[in-house]
Amino acid sequence: MAKSELIEQQKILRVFKLINLLQGNIGKPVHRLAELLETNERTIYRYFKLLEALGFVVIKEFNKYKINERPEYLPATSTFGSFSQEENLWLKGLIESQGKANLLRDSLLQKLQLKSEVKQGTEQLFKANLGRFVDLIGEGIWGKKQIWLKDYYSLSGDTVSDRLVEPVGFSTDYENIHAYEIESKSMKVFKIERIGEVVLSLDSWKNENKHELPGQALFGYTGKSKFRVKLRLSKKAYQLMLEEYPNALPFMYIKNRNQYYFEGEIPQLPGLARFILGLPGEVKLEEGEEMKTYLKEQIGKGVF
């Protein structure tokens, strides 16, 4: 990578981190933001202007800055800071209907187009970056590898540090991960938006006996039992599992571009069994004696 490209990439990541730091109810002073992002206060103010140009609202309260998601007088369903696609088209049509072209009209049309596209593009980039984190964390869960959460921001301690963890599972909404932290020797919840970067370690889990999840449902069931299952899925079955059971994502993978698998431990058998029986010919059970026995029992009950 060229030096100029590396510098630009660092700038983009710094802006992402700034957005993370400014989110929430508690603001931060400029000097603290500069320290956390390893830059100067002048640059932070310049980033504020960039965020405002992209549609974010940066406010100051008691010498601390934060992003204001929306004014209090707007309903929670309002999209503040940018026009929706419908609003943008309506305003564009209204302006275009005002007679012949002039500088003011052309300027407004350009700003409408630019603001809408830049705002949407920024949100897509931010979501794509978080999606990349989810993929890497999922690799750590499936491969039973330790991972580094680089530049993780702690809201309670107002600190940024690197955390070595053993990822165990995602929350239902994929906003948090449950992981065993090596330093504190305890299970903790980490918010994905506060992670600066995810780095896979070469070291495998060393504390699996201490891993605990707070009753997370998989295929509609929770429990402390662990039934190991390996399934080979058709493309159709793979897609349906993703859509109907998003919590199964960390245990799903693709080999050689066209071989689809689910491999992991489930708390109970009935939920996944119903999925298998509902797709005859689309799922092959490769491992899992308990599941094999259970499926035979269910098929036997259906024979008259």
N, C-alpha and C positions, 0 to 999 in steps of 0.2 A: 504494500500500500504506500502511495506517495505521501510525503510529509504533509502537503497541503490537504490531502484527503483525510489524513489522520486528525489534523487540527479541526477540520469541519465536523468530523464525527464526534470529537470531544465536546465541541460547542453544542451539538444537538443533544448529546447525553446530559450535559450540564443543564440545559433548559428543561429536559424531562425531570431531572432531579429537583430542580427549582419548583416545578409544578407540584411534585410530591410534597415538598417541604412546606409549600404555601397552603396546601389543602388542610381542612379541619378547622375547628373552632378557635384554636390557640395560634396566634400569630407569632412571628419571629422578627427581631430587630435586624436591620441591614447588616450590621457588623457580624452577627452570628451567621447569617446566610452566606456572607463572604467567606467566613472561616470554613463552613461545612462544604462549600463548593470549591475551596482552594483558589479563590480569585479575590478581586478588590471590590470595594463598595461602589465605585464608579461603574464597573461592569454590571453589578446587580441592578442598579437603576436603569441601565441600558436594556437589560433583560425585561424589566418591568414594562418598558415601552413596547418591546416586542410582543409580550403576552397580551397587552391591551390592544395592539393592532390585530392580534389573532382572535379577539373577542372575549378574552378573559377580563374580569374586573378585579384589579388589585387594589385593596383598600388598606388604610392605615388606622390602627386603633391603639392608643397608648404607646406610640412609638414602635409598634409591631405591625408587620405587614402580613396579609393573608389574601387568598382568593375568595371573593364573595360569589358564591354559586348563583344566587339570584336575589334581587331586592325582596324585602319582606312583604311588600304589597302585591307581588305577583303570585298567582297560584302555583302550587307545586308542579303542575303539569306544564308550565311555561318553559320554553327553551330560550334562556336568556343569553345574550351575547352574540347570537347569529340568527339569521332568518331561516325558517324551514324552506324546503323546496317549493311548497305551495305559496308561501308568503313572498318568496323571491320572484317567482313567476308572475304573481299578481302585481307586485310593485313595478316590475320591469314592463309589463303590459300597460300599466297606468301611465308611466313616464313616456313610453313610446307613443302613446296616443295624443300627447300634448304637442301637436303641430310638427313643424319642420325641425330638423336637427339644429342644435346650438351647443355651445361649449358647456353650459351648465348641465344640459340634458345628457350629453355624452359622458361628462365627468361622473354624474350620478350612476349611470348605467355601468360604467367601468368599476366603480367602487362596490356596487351591489354584487357584480359577478366575482370580483376578487375576494371580497370579504366572505362570501358564501363558500367559495372553493377552498380558500386557505383554511378556514375554520374546519370544514369537513376533512380536509387533508391532514390537519394537525391531529384531530381526534382519531383518524384512522392509523396514523403513525404511532400514536401513543398506545392505542389498543393492540397494534401489531407487536410493539415492543413487549407489552405485558403478555401477549400470547406466546411470544418466544420464551419468556420466563417459564410459563406453564409447561411448555414442551420439554424444557431442560429439567425442570423439577420432576416431571413425569418420568423422564429417563432415569433419574436418580431413584425414584420409587420402584419402578419396574426392575432396574438392574441392581437394586439394593446397594447403592453407592452413596457415600457421603457427598455433600455439596457445600460450596461456599456461598453465602449470601453477602455479596460485597456491598459496602457502603450502606448497610441497612440503617434506616432512621428509626430511632426509638422515641415515640411521642412522650412517654412517661419520663425518660431521662434527658430528653432533648439532646441526644448524642447520635453520632454516626459511627458505626464500627463494622468490622467483618465478622460474620458468625459462621462457624463450622457446625453443620447440622446433619442429621440423618432424616430425610423427609419420609413421612409415613402416609400422609393422605391430604386431600384438598377438602375445604369446606364445600357445602352443597352449591354455593353460588360462585365458587372458584375465586373468591376474593382473598382467601387466607389459605395458609398451609399449616398442617399440624406436623411438627418435627421435634426430634430429640436433639437438644442443644448439648454439644460436647462439653463446653466450658462449665455450664451450670449443672450438668448432669440431670436434666429434667425435661419433660415435654413442655413445649411452648407453642403459641400460635403466632405466626408471622404474617403480616399484611403484605400481599404481593406488590401493591403500588408503592410501598416504601423501600423496595429492594433496588439498589443501584445496578447490580449485575449478578447473574447466576453463573457459577463456574463449577462444572462437574469435577469431583475429586477422583483419583485413581484408587482410593481406599474404599473397601467395602464396609457395610454396617458392622459395628462391633457391640452394639447394645440392643439387639432386636428384642431381647426378653424384657426390656423396659419400655418398649413402644406401646402406647395406648391411644385409642381414638375415642372421642366422646360419643359413643353410640351412633356412629355414622352408618346410615343405611346404604346397603349395596343390593341392588335388584329388589328393593322394597323391604329388606329385612335387616335387623341388627342382631348382635349377639357376640358372645366371646368365643364361640366355636370357630374352628378354622378348617374348612374343607378345601383341599387343593384341587384345582380344576384347570385343565388345558383344553381349549377348544380350537379347532380349525374352522373358520367361518368363510362362507361365500361373501362376495362383495356386497350383496344385498343384506345379508345378516349382519355384516360389519357396520354398514351404514345405519341399519335399524337399531342396533345396540347403542351406537353413538347418540342417536336422536332420543331414544327412550330412556337410556340409563347413562347420562353424561358422567356420573361418578365412576363408571367403569373405565374411563379413558386411560388412567395411569397403567392399567393392566392389559391394554390393547396395543398391538404393534403389527407392522407389515414387513414381510420378508420377500426379497427378490421382486419387489414392486407389485406382485399379484397374489401373494399368499397372506391371508389375514388371520390373526390369532387373538384369542383372549387367554391369558395365563395369570392365575393368581389365587388367592385364598378368599373364600366367601363365608359369611357368618352362618347362613342357612341354605338349604338346598331348593326349597319349593320355587322361589322367584326365578332363579336361572333355569330351573327345570321347565317351567311354563314357557319361557322364551324358546328353549330348545325344541319342545314338543309342538310349539306353534309354527315352526319353520321346518317341516319335514324335508330332508334332503339338502338343507342349507347349512347344517351344523354337524361337525364330526367331533365326537368326544375322544380325545387322544390320551388324556390322563385323568384319573379321578375315580377310584373304585367305589367310593360312597355314592357319587353321582350316578354311576353306571347302575348300581343296585337300585337306587331310588327311581330312575327312569324305567327300569324293567317292571317295578311294582306298579307305577302309574299306567304304563302301557297295558299291563295285565288287567287292571281294573276297568280298562276301556274295551275289553274283548267280551262279546256277548255270545 
